Protein backbone atom coordinates (compact mmCIF):
# COMPACT_ATOMS: atom_id res chain seq x y z
CA UNK A 1 0.00 0.00 0.00
CA UNK A 2 2.79 2.45 0.81
CA UNK A 3 4.57 2.14 -2.54
CA UNK A 4 1.60 3.11 -4.71
CA UNK A 5 0.94 6.54 -3.18
CA UNK A 6 4.68 7.29 -3.30
CA UNK A 7 4.84 6.32 -6.97
CA UNK A 8 1.78 8.44 -7.74
CA UNK A 9 3.34 11.43 -6.03
CA UNK A 10 6.52 11.07 -8.08
CA UNK A 11 4.49 10.93 -11.27
CA UNK A 12 2.65 14.10 -10.33
CA UNK A 13 5.92 15.83 -9.48
CA UNK A 14 4.93 16.57 -5.89
CA UNK A 15 7.49 17.79 -3.43
CA UNK A 16 8.14 16.30 0.03
CA UNK A 17 5.98 19.08 1.51
CA UNK A 18 3.06 17.94 -0.63
CA UNK A 19 3.69 14.39 0.54
CA UNK A 20 3.46 15.48 4.16
CA UNK A 21 0.22 17.32 3.45
CA UNK A 22 -1.27 14.17 1.92
CA UNK A 23 -0.11 11.96 4.80
CA UNK A 24 -3.49 12.07 6.50
CA UNK A 25 -5.36 11.08 3.32
CA UNK A 26 -2.97 8.16 2.79
CA UNK A 27 -3.50 6.99 6.37
CA UNK A 28 -7.27 7.03 5.88
CA UNK A 29 -6.93 5.00 2.68
CA UNK A 30 -4.74 2.45 4.41
CA UNK A 31 -7.21 2.26 7.29
CA UNK A 32 -10.09 1.67 4.87
CA UNK A 33 -8.15 -1.08 3.09
CA UNK A 34 -7.36 -2.72 6.43
CA UNK A 35 -11.03 -2.93 7.31
CA UNK A 36 -11.85 -4.18 3.82
CA UNK A 37 -9.30 -7.01 4.11
CA UNK A 38 -10.70 -7.95 7.52
CA UNK A 39 -14.24 -7.97 6.12
CA UNK A 40 -13.24 -10.15 3.16
CA UNK A 41 -11.42 -12.57 5.48
CA UNK A 42 -14.44 -12.80 7.78
CA UNK A 43 -16.74 -13.36 4.81
CA UNK A 44 -14.45 -16.05 3.35
CA UNK A 45 -14.10 -17.95 6.63
CA UNK A 46 -17.83 -17.75 7.34
CA UNK A 47 -18.64 -18.98 3.84
CA UNK A 48 -16.05 -21.76 4.15
CA UNK A 49 -17.59 -23.02 7.42
CA UNK A 50 -21.11 -22.99 5.93
CA UNK A 51 -19.98 -24.91 2.85
CA UNK A 52 -17.89 -27.34 4.93
CA UNK A 53 -20.96 -27.96 7.09
CA UNK A 54 -23.03 -28.56 3.97
CA UNK A 55 -20.35 -30.90 2.64
CA UNK A 56 -20.18 -32.81 5.95
CA UNK A 57 -23.93 -33.24 6.21
CA UNK A 58 -24.08 -34.34 2.56
CA UNK A 59 -21.31 -36.91 3.11
CA UNK A 60 -23.14 -38.20 6.19
CA UNK A 61 -26.40 -38.45 4.27
CA UNK A 62 -24.68 -40.23 1.33
CA UNK A 63 -22.95 -42.68 3.70
CA UNK A 64 -26.21 -43.33 5.52
CA UNK A 65 -27.88 -44.00 2.17
CA UNK A 66 -30.39 -41.22 2.44
CA UNK A 67 -29.38 -39.63 -0.88
CA UNK A 68 -27.73 -40.73 -4.12
CA UNK A 69 -23.97 -41.10 -4.64
CA UNK A 70 -24.43 -38.59 -7.50
CA UNK A 71 -24.41 -35.77 -4.95
CA UNK A 72 -20.75 -36.46 -4.23
CA UNK A 73 -20.13 -33.92 -7.00
CA UNK A 74 -22.00 -31.36 -4.88
CA UNK A 75 -19.70 -32.25 -1.95
CA UNK A 76 -16.66 -31.58 -4.14
CA UNK A 77 -18.17 -28.27 -5.19
CA UNK A 78 -18.78 -27.30 -1.55
CA UNK A 79 -15.16 -28.01 -0.68
CA UNK A 80 -13.64 -26.13 -3.63
CA UNK A 81 -16.06 -23.23 -4.14
CA UNK A 82 -15.15 -20.88 -1.19
CA UNK A 83 -11.43 -20.87 -2.05
CA UNK A 84 -11.98 -20.52 -5.78
CA UNK A 85 -14.49 -17.67 -5.46
CA UNK A 86 -12.27 -15.78 -3.03
CA UNK A 87 -9.33 -15.55 -5.43
CA UNK A 88 -11.45 -15.25 -8.56
CA UNK A 89 -13.42 -12.28 -7.21
CA UNK A 90 -10.54 -10.26 -5.68
CA UNK A 91 -9.94 -8.11 -8.75
CA UNK A 92 -13.65 -7.41 -9.21
CA UNK A 93 -14.01 -6.60 -5.50
CA UNK A 94 -11.59 -3.72 -5.82
CA UNK A 95 -13.76 -2.10 -8.47
CA UNK A 96 -17.24 -3.24 -7.42
CA UNK A 97 -17.02 -4.31 -3.74
CA UNK A 98 -20.74 -4.07 -2.88
CA UNK A 99 -22.03 -5.57 -6.13
CA UNK A 100 -19.69 -8.59 -5.89
CA UNK A 101 -20.51 -9.14 -2.22
CA UNK A 102 -24.27 -9.04 -2.84
CA UNK A 103 -23.99 -11.36 -5.86
CA UNK A 104 -22.01 -13.98 -3.95
CA UNK A 105 -24.28 -14.03 -0.92
CA UNK A 106 -27.38 -14.31 -3.15
CA UNK A 107 -25.80 -17.33 -4.82
CA UNK A 108 -25.01 -18.74 -1.36
CA UNK A 109 -28.65 -18.33 -0.37
CA UNK A 110 -29.89 -20.04 -3.52
CA UNK A 111 -27.40 -22.89 -3.16
CA UNK A 112 -28.20 -23.47 0.54
CA UNK A 113 -31.90 -23.75 -0.35
CA UNK A 114 -31.18 -26.43 -2.96
CA UNK A 115 -28.87 -28.46 -0.70
CA UNK A 116 -31.34 -28.48 2.20
CA UNK A 117 -34.00 -29.97 -0.09
CA UNK A 118 -31.50 -32.48 -1.52
CA UNK A 119 -30.77 -33.69 2.04
CA UNK A 120 -34.51 -34.09 2.66
CA UNK A 121 -34.85 -31.07 5.00
CA UNK A 122 -33.75 -32.93 8.14
CA UNK A 123 -35.10 -30.86 11.06
CA UNK A 124 -32.03 -30.43 13.32
CA UNK A 125 -29.36 -29.95 10.59
CA UNK A 126 -31.73 -27.62 8.71
CA UNK A 127 -32.20 -25.45 11.81
CA UNK A 128 -28.46 -25.17 12.39
CA UNK A 129 -27.72 -24.35 8.74
CA UNK A 130 -30.51 -21.77 8.65
CA UNK A 131 -29.03 -20.13 11.77
CA UNK A 132 -25.70 -19.71 9.98
CA UNK A 133 -27.35 -18.54 6.77
CA UNK A 134 -29.56 -15.98 8.54
CA UNK A 135 -26.55 -14.63 10.45
CA UNK A 136 -24.75 -14.07 7.13
CA UNK A 137 -27.83 -12.40 5.64
CA UNK A 138 -28.31 -10.12 8.65
CA UNK A 139 -24.64 -9.12 8.52
CA UNK A 140 -25.38 -7.34 5.24
CA UNK A 141 -27.09 -4.67 7.35
CA UNK A 142 -30.06 -3.96 5.05
CA UNK A 143 -33.61 -5.21 5.47
CA UNK A 144 -34.17 -5.29 1.70
CA UNK A 145 -31.01 -7.32 1.13
CA UNK A 146 -32.04 -9.72 3.91
CA UNK A 147 -35.46 -10.27 2.36
CA UNK A 148 -33.87 -10.77 -1.05
CA UNK A 149 -31.56 -13.46 0.38
CA UNK A 150 -34.52 -15.30 1.91
CA UNK A 151 -36.28 -15.08 -1.44
CA UNK A 152 -33.31 -16.58 -3.28
CA UNK A 153 -33.00 -19.36 -0.70
CA UNK A 154 -36.72 -20.13 -1.04
CA UNK A 155 -36.37 -20.10 -4.84
CA UNK A 156 -33.55 -22.65 -4.67
CA UNK A 157 -35.62 -24.87 -2.39
CA UNK A 158 -38.73 -24.73 -4.60
CA UNK A 159 -36.64 -25.45 -7.69
CA UNK A 160 -35.33 -28.66 -6.12
CA UNK A 161 -38.87 -29.61 -5.08
CA UNK A 162 -39.67 -29.53 -8.79
CA UNK A 163 -36.77 -31.85 -9.69
CA UNK A 164 -37.43 -34.28 -6.83
CA UNK A 165 -40.97 -35.61 -7.51
CA UNK A 166 -41.43 -37.90 -4.51
CA UNK A 167 -39.93 -35.62 -1.86
CA UNK A 168 -40.05 -36.78 1.74
CA UNK A 169 -38.59 -35.26 4.89
CA UNK A 170 -35.92 -37.65 6.16
CA UNK A 171 -34.69 -38.33 9.66
CA UNK A 172 -30.87 -38.13 9.51
CA UNK A 173 -28.47 -40.12 11.63
CA UNK A 174 -27.03 -38.58 14.79
CA UNK A 175 -23.73 -37.92 13.01
CA UNK A 176 -25.41 -35.54 10.55
CA UNK A 177 -26.92 -33.51 13.38
CA UNK A 178 -23.58 -33.44 15.23
CA UNK A 179 -21.78 -32.21 12.11
CA UNK A 180 -24.36 -29.43 11.66
CA UNK A 181 -24.15 -28.50 15.35
CA UNK A 182 -20.34 -28.47 15.28
CA UNK A 183 -20.32 -26.35 12.14
CA UNK A 184 -22.75 -23.86 13.70
CA UNK A 185 -20.67 -23.64 16.86
CA UNK A 186 -17.53 -23.07 14.81
CA UNK A 187 -19.37 -20.48 12.75
CA UNK A 188 -20.43 -18.59 15.91
CA UNK A 189 -16.88 -18.73 17.28
CA UNK A 190 -15.33 -17.46 14.04
CA UNK A 191 -17.96 -14.72 13.76
CA UNK A 192 -17.34 -13.66 17.37
CA UNK A 193 -13.60 -13.58 16.72
CA UNK A 194 -13.91 -11.34 13.69
CA UNK A 195 -16.48 -9.16 15.45
CA UNK A 196 -14.01 -8.70 18.28
CA UNK A 197 -11.22 -7.94 15.83
CA UNK A 198 -13.40 -5.38 14.05
CA UNK A 199 -14.37 -3.78 17.35
CA UNK A 200 -10.74 -3.55 18.45
CA UNK A 201 -9.63 -2.08 15.14
CA UNK A 202 -12.56 0.31 15.12
CA UNK A 203 -11.68 1.43 18.64
CA UNK A 204 -8.06 1.90 17.59
CA UNK A 205 -9.19 3.78 14.50
CA UNK A 206 -11.43 6.05 16.56
CA UNK A 207 -8.60 6.71 18.98
CA UNK A 208 -6.27 7.52 16.11
CA UNK A 209 -8.89 9.77 14.52
CA UNK A 210 -9.42 11.50 17.86
CA UNK A 211 -5.69 12.11 18.17
CA UNK A 212 -5.53 13.39 14.61
CA UNK A 213 -8.53 15.66 15.19
CA UNK A 214 -6.94 17.05 18.34
CA UNK A 215 -3.72 17.61 16.43
CA UNK A 216 -5.57 19.41 13.63
CA UNK A 217 -7.58 21.45 16.13
CA UNK A 218 -4.38 22.52 17.82
CA UNK A 219 -2.82 23.41 14.47
CA UNK A 220 -5.94 25.28 13.34
CA UNK A 221 -5.97 27.28 16.59
CA UNK A 222 -2.34 28.20 16.01
CA UNK A 223 -2.92 29.05 12.35
CA UNK A 224 -5.99 31.12 13.25
CA UNK A 225 -3.72 33.61 15.00
CA UNK A 226 -2.23 34.48 11.61
CA UNK A 227 -5.66 35.24 10.13
CA UNK A 228 -8.53 37.47 11.08
CA UNK A 229 -11.15 35.35 12.94
CA UNK A 230 -13.81 36.11 10.32
CA UNK A 231 -11.59 34.98 7.44
CA UNK A 232 -10.42 31.90 9.36
CA UNK A 233 -13.98 30.89 10.23
CA UNK A 234 -15.16 31.29 6.63
CA UNK A 235 -12.31 29.14 5.35
CA UNK A 236 -12.79 26.32 7.88
CA UNK A 237 -16.58 26.35 7.49
CA UNK A 238 -16.23 26.03 3.71
CA UNK A 239 -17.90 29.37 2.93
CA UNK A 240 -14.71 30.69 1.39
CA UNK A 241 -12.26 28.91 -0.88
CA UNK A 242 -8.50 29.37 -0.65
CA UNK A 243 -7.73 30.49 -4.17
CA UNK A 244 -6.69 33.66 -5.96
CA UNK A 245 -9.93 35.57 -6.40
CA UNK A 246 -11.16 39.06 -5.56
CA UNK A 247 -14.39 41.04 -5.58
CA UNK A 248 -15.52 44.67 -5.46
CA UNK A 249 -17.28 45.74 -2.28
CA UNK A 250 -18.11 48.96 -0.47
CA UNK A 251 -16.05 48.86 2.70
CA UNK A 252 -15.16 51.06 5.66
CA UNK A 253 -11.39 51.28 6.06
CA UNK A 254 -9.59 52.22 9.27
CA UNK A 255 -5.93 53.12 9.90
CA UNK A 256 -4.23 54.03 13.16
CA UNK A 257 -0.74 54.46 14.51
CA UNK A 258 1.00 55.79 17.62
CA UNK A 259 2.26 59.36 17.41
CA UNK A 260 5.92 59.56 18.38
CA UNK A 261 6.48 55.81 18.41
CA UNK A 262 9.66 56.07 16.32
CA UNK A 263 11.25 58.42 18.86
CA UNK A 264 10.17 56.16 21.71
CA UNK A 265 11.68 53.08 20.02
CA UNK A 266 15.09 54.81 20.01
CA UNK A 267 14.93 55.37 23.77
CA UNK A 268 13.69 51.95 24.93
CA UNK A 269 15.33 48.55 25.01
CA UNK A 270 13.99 46.12 22.43
CA UNK A 271 12.51 43.77 25.07
CA UNK A 272 10.57 46.56 26.79
CA UNK A 273 9.48 47.99 23.45
CA UNK A 274 8.28 44.56 22.31
CA UNK A 275 6.25 44.12 25.50
CA UNK A 276 4.72 47.58 25.07
CA UNK A 277 3.72 47.16 21.44
CA UNK A 278 2.35 43.65 22.03
CA UNK A 279 0.23 44.93 24.93
CA UNK A 280 -1.04 47.79 22.78
CA UNK A 281 -1.90 45.58 19.79
CA UNK A 282 -3.56 42.97 22.02
CA UNK A 283 -5.80 45.54 23.69
CA UNK A 284 -6.69 47.21 20.39
CA UNK A 285 -7.42 43.83 18.77
CA UNK A 286 -9.94 43.02 21.51
CA UNK A 287 -11.78 46.24 20.71
CA UNK A 288 -11.70 45.44 16.97
CA UNK A 289 -13.20 41.98 17.63
CA UNK A 290 -15.84 43.48 19.92
CA UNK A 291 -17.11 45.73 17.14
CA UNK A 292 -16.86 43.10 14.37
CA UNK A 293 -13.94 44.50 12.38
CA UNK A 294 -11.62 42.45 10.20
CA UNK A 295 -7.96 42.98 11.05
CA UNK A 296 -6.04 43.28 7.81
CA UNK A 297 -2.53 43.61 9.18
CA UNK A 298 -0.20 45.09 11.77
CA UNK A 299 2.61 47.26 10.42
CA UNK A 300 4.82 47.96 13.41
CA UNK A 301 2.59 50.10 15.63
CA UNK A 302 0.09 50.74 12.81
CA UNK A 303 -3.19 48.85 12.54
CA UNK A 304 -5.28 48.38 9.41
CA UNK A 305 -8.88 47.24 9.86
CA UNK A 306 -11.87 47.09 7.54
CA UNK A 307 -15.60 46.56 7.98
CA UNK A 308 -18.00 45.04 5.45
CA UNK A 309 -16.18 41.84 4.53
CA UNK A 310 -16.40 38.88 4.79
CA UNK A 311 -19.62 39.77 6.64
CA UNK A 312 -21.56 43.03 6.57
CA UNK A 313 -24.54 44.51 8.37
CA UNK A 314 -24.97 47.21 5.76
CA UNK A 315 -22.58 50.06 4.97
CA UNK A 316 -24.27 52.47 7.43
CA UNK A 317 -24.03 50.02 10.33
CA UNK A 318 -20.49 49.11 9.30
CA UNK A 319 -19.45 52.78 9.34
CA UNK A 320 -21.04 53.36 12.74
CA UNK A 321 -19.35 50.25 14.12
CA UNK A 322 -15.97 51.39 12.78
CA UNK A 323 -16.25 54.87 14.30
CA UNK A 324 -17.53 53.40 17.59
CA UNK A 325 -14.43 51.19 17.61
CA UNK A 326 -12.19 54.21 17.04
CA UNK A 327 -13.86 56.16 19.88
CA UNK A 328 -13.41 53.25 22.27
CA UNK A 329 -9.76 52.88 21.22
CA UNK A 330 -9.18 56.55 21.99
CA UNK A 331 -10.76 56.19 25.43
CA UNK A 332 -8.87 52.97 26.19
CA UNK A 333 -5.56 54.71 25.50
CA UNK A 334 -6.06 56.63 28.77
CA UNK A 335 -6.03 53.31 30.64
CA UNK A 336 -2.94 52.14 28.76
CA UNK A 337 -1.10 55.41 29.42
CA UNK A 338 -1.66 55.01 33.15
CA UNK A 339 -0.36 51.45 32.97
CA UNK A 340 2.72 52.49 31.00
CA UNK A 341 3.37 55.41 33.32
CA UNK A 342 3.46 52.95 36.23
CA UNK A 343 6.10 51.01 34.24
CA UNK A 344 8.29 54.11 33.97
CA UNK A 345 7.28 55.31 30.49
CA UNK A 346 6.84 59.05 31.00
CA UNK A 347 6.36 60.06 27.37
CA UNK A 348 2.59 60.21 26.72
CA UNK A 349 1.58 58.00 23.80
CA UNK A 350 -1.34 59.12 21.66
CA UNK A 351 -2.94 57.44 18.67
CA UNK A 352 -4.23 59.09 15.55
CA UNK A 353 -6.85 57.50 13.34
CA UNK A 354 -8.31 57.87 9.86
CA UNK A 355 -11.50 56.35 8.45
CA UNK A 356 -12.80 56.31 4.88
CA UNK A 357 -15.67 54.57 3.07
CA UNK A 358 -15.69 53.49 -0.56
CA UNK A 359 -15.47 50.67 -3.08
CA UNK A 360 -12.36 48.49 -2.85
CA UNK A 361 -11.06 45.28 -4.36
CA UNK A 362 -10.95 42.69 -1.59
CA UNK A 363 -9.89 39.04 -1.61
CA UNK A 364 -6.86 36.78 -1.89
CA UNK A 365 -3.80 38.43 -3.41
CA UNK A 366 -0.40 36.88 -3.99
CA UNK A 367 0.68 33.51 -5.36
CA UNK A 368 -0.86 30.04 -5.30
CA UNK A 369 1.60 29.04 -2.57
CA UNK A 370 1.38 32.22 -0.46
CA UNK A 371 -1.71 34.40 -0.24
CA UNK A 372 -2.75 37.44 1.71
CA UNK A 373 -6.39 38.34 2.33
CA UNK A 374 -6.40 42.12 1.96
CA UNK A 375 -7.86 44.99 -0.04
CA UNK A 376 -6.59 47.44 -2.64
CA UNK A 377 -7.83 50.72 -4.09
CA UNK A 378 -7.60 54.49 -3.81
CA UNK A 379 -10.09 54.46 -0.92
CA UNK A 380 -7.53 52.51 1.12
CA UNK A 381 -4.91 55.13 0.30
CA UNK A 382 -7.26 57.92 1.37
CA UNK A 383 -7.88 56.26 4.75
CA UNK A 384 -4.11 56.09 5.26
CA UNK A 385 -3.74 59.77 4.29
CA UNK A 386 -6.47 60.76 6.78
CA UNK A 387 -4.64 58.91 9.54
CA UNK A 388 -1.33 60.61 8.79
CA UNK A 389 -3.07 64.02 8.72
CA UNK A 390 -4.77 63.54 12.09
CA UNK A 391 -3.52 65.13 15.29
CA UNK A 392 -2.75 63.01 18.38
CA UNK A 393 -6.00 61.51 19.82
CA UNK A 394 -7.88 62.72 16.76
CA UNK A 395 -10.18 60.69 14.52
CA UNK A 396 -10.53 62.06 10.98
CA UNK A 397 -13.20 60.78 8.62
CA UNK A 398 -13.97 61.46 4.99
CA UNK A 399 -17.22 63.02 3.82
CA UNK A 400 -18.47 59.59 2.66
CA UNK A 401 -18.10 58.26 6.20
CA UNK A 402 -19.45 61.45 7.79
CA UNK A 403 -22.64 61.24 5.74
CA UNK A 404 -23.30 57.74 7.10
CA UNK A 405 -22.64 58.44 10.79
CA UNK A 406 -23.75 62.06 11.34
CA UNK A 407 -27.17 61.05 12.74
CA UNK A 408 -25.63 59.26 15.73
CA UNK A 409 -22.10 60.63 16.00
CA UNK A 410 -21.16 64.29 16.36
CA UNK A 411 -18.48 65.43 13.93
CA UNK A 412 -16.89 68.82 13.33
CA UNK A 413 -15.97 70.06 9.91
CA UNK A 414 -12.22 70.54 9.72
CA UNK A 415 -11.76 71.97 6.28
CA UNK A 416 -9.80 70.24 3.55
CA UNK A 417 -6.49 68.47 3.23
CA UNK A 418 -4.17 67.87 0.34
CA UNK A 419 -3.59 64.14 0.04
CA UNK A 420 -0.83 62.58 -2.03
CA UNK A 421 -2.28 60.83 -5.05
CA UNK A 422 -5.46 62.94 -5.09
CA UNK A 423 -5.70 65.93 -7.42
CA UNK A 424 -8.45 67.71 -5.49
CA UNK A 425 -8.55 68.78 -1.83
CA UNK A 426 -10.31 66.28 0.44
CA UNK A 427 -12.94 67.58 2.91
CA UNK A 428 -12.43 66.02 6.35
CA UNK A 429 -14.37 65.84 9.59
CA UNK A 430 -13.25 65.36 13.16
CA UNK A 431 -15.14 62.80 15.26
CA UNK A 432 -16.23 64.17 18.63
CA UNK A 433 -18.34 61.49 20.29
CA UNK A 434 -21.70 59.79 20.22
CA UNK A 435 -24.42 62.41 20.56
CA UNK A 436 -26.09 60.48 23.34
CA UNK A 437 -22.87 60.49 25.37
CA UNK A 438 -22.23 64.22 25.22
CA UNK A 439 -24.85 65.25 27.84
CA UNK A 440 -24.21 68.54 29.64
CA UNK A 441 -20.74 68.78 28.08
CA UNK A 442 -22.23 69.18 24.64
CA UNK A 443 -20.48 72.10 22.97
CA UNK A 444 -21.79 71.58 19.45
CA UNK A 445 -25.34 72.37 18.36
CA UNK A 446 -26.80 71.89 14.92
CA UNK A 447 -30.20 71.92 13.29
CA UNK A 448 -30.81 71.25 9.64
CA UNK A 449 -34.37 71.76 8.35
CA UNK A 450 -35.86 72.76 5.03
CA UNK A 451 -35.50 76.56 4.91
CA UNK A 452 -33.37 76.71 8.07
CA UNK A 453 -29.87 75.49 8.93
CA UNK A 454 -27.72 76.28 11.96
CA UNK A 455 -24.55 74.84 13.46
CA UNK A 456 -22.76 76.22 16.52
CA UNK A 457 -19.49 75.06 18.08
CA UNK A 458 -19.02 76.75 21.44
CA UNK A 459 -15.34 75.83 21.60
CA UNK A 460 -14.60 77.81 18.44
CA UNK A 461 -16.67 80.94 19.20
CA UNK A 462 -14.49 83.91 20.12
CA UNK A 463 -15.51 86.17 22.96
CA UNK A 464 -15.75 89.30 20.79
CA UNK A 465 -18.11 87.48 18.36
CA UNK A 466 -20.54 86.49 21.10
CA UNK A 467 -22.61 89.76 20.91
CA UNK A 468 -22.89 89.53 17.12
CA UNK A 469 -24.24 85.99 17.37
CA UNK A 470 -26.77 86.95 20.04
CA UNK A 471 -27.98 89.91 17.94
CA UNK A 472 -28.38 87.66 14.91
CA UNK A 473 -30.34 85.08 16.93
CA UNK A 474 -32.62 87.83 18.28
CA UNK A 475 -33.29 89.13 14.75
CA UNK A 476 -34.11 85.62 13.53
CA UNK A 477 -36.38 85.07 16.52
CA UNK A 478 -38.19 88.39 15.91
CA UNK A 479 -38.62 87.67 12.21
CA UNK A 480 -40.05 84.21 12.88
CA UNK A 481 -42.40 85.60 15.57
CA UNK A 482 -43.80 88.42 13.35
CA UNK A 483 -44.07 86.34 10.16
CA UNK A 484 -47.20 84.28 9.73
CA UNK A 485 -46.44 80.91 8.23
Order of alpha helices (4+ residues) and beta strands (2+ residues): alpha-alpha-alpha-alpha-alpha-alpha-alpha-alpha-alpha-alpha-beta-alpha-alpha-beta-beta-alpha-beta-beta-alpha-beta-alpha-beta-beta-alpha-beta-beta-alpha
